[in-house]
């Protein structure tokens, strides 16, 4: 059976355009693939369009609107998930507008579908006390404990995304007076991040204990799992949560629940901001494309300060203050000016 134009364009988009032209990571490609798997499933089950007969012309704005409505109302997806699926579809049609200009008007109609506004969840981060407690939990008398200690310390100290940590190789390390790591983030963009001296020493000891060399083993993973493969996000989360639970059992009963690796990234940014570091430097450390993304930490810090002030002081502007209208002498004086 001859493939439809939709199948041909989608295959090229996922297998050639995203990895080769956009430099998209495998996780990003898998996420986009999942969005289209759901779309194809919806077309098959609800629109009665078999996958082998699904053409570009049938995937119009009205169908996409019905699809994202189905995601929310029948699959129970959150607004953020709904928006993520729509973003994947819009990205494909942006590609299609160039590859197949005959569908330009249809693509523009799909571009016009707005993202749905959702209430942003509060920024989740750890206090400096909680962070220190977590990083001190691994048993550094064992190789695994040493690995966990340096792994979590680097995750916090660099503000790395968890995927950036998972992809880290020996060749990304520069063992100079100030140890630096090259992180490759979204869109294949790289940035060089310096380590604080204690973390740098931990990393040097770890590399020495592995018997590996930054120069000779440059293409090998810095933190492989027990099978010599890349860790999964779940694997890194498991290591972190073991340390969180251990810190809680040692007396930190106010330790937050469900701490994830991304909390360490947020925590690093908040701690730098509270130490007076300029937002521009924080942006560069985190690898944000735009300073407006980094400003969420400044807004969260302002909110935290306001809440602290509110708890610490009574508001003097209450109803018990004297009314100007009842002070006749003051009113008469003002009128005489």
Order of alpha helices (4+ residues) and beta strands (2+ residues): alpha-alpha-alpha-alpha-alpha-alpha-alpha-alpha-beta-beta-beta-alpha-alpha-alpha-alpha-alpha-alpha
